[in-house]
Amino acid sequence: MPIHICPDCGYAYDEALGDRREGYAPGTRFEQLPDDFVCPDCAVRAKSDFLRQDQ
């Protein structure tokens, strides 16, 4: 499963792990996150700004 990286702060959303702090269960695909999703660490970057990295 891919990882999506915030280009400003480096926050990584790993689809395999999800993000318990933000309420996203393991296996939640990045595409399933809300359209208004912003980086939970810096709040600067929108979902469309994240960079995809395939593992």
PyMOL commands that set and color helices and strands:
alter all, ss='L'
color gray80, all
select helices_A, chain A and resi 20-22+30-32+47-49
alter helices_A, ss='H'
color red, helices_A
select strands_A, chain A and resi 3-5+12-14+51-53
alter strands_A, ss='S'
color yellow, strands_A
deselect
rebuild
show_as cartoon
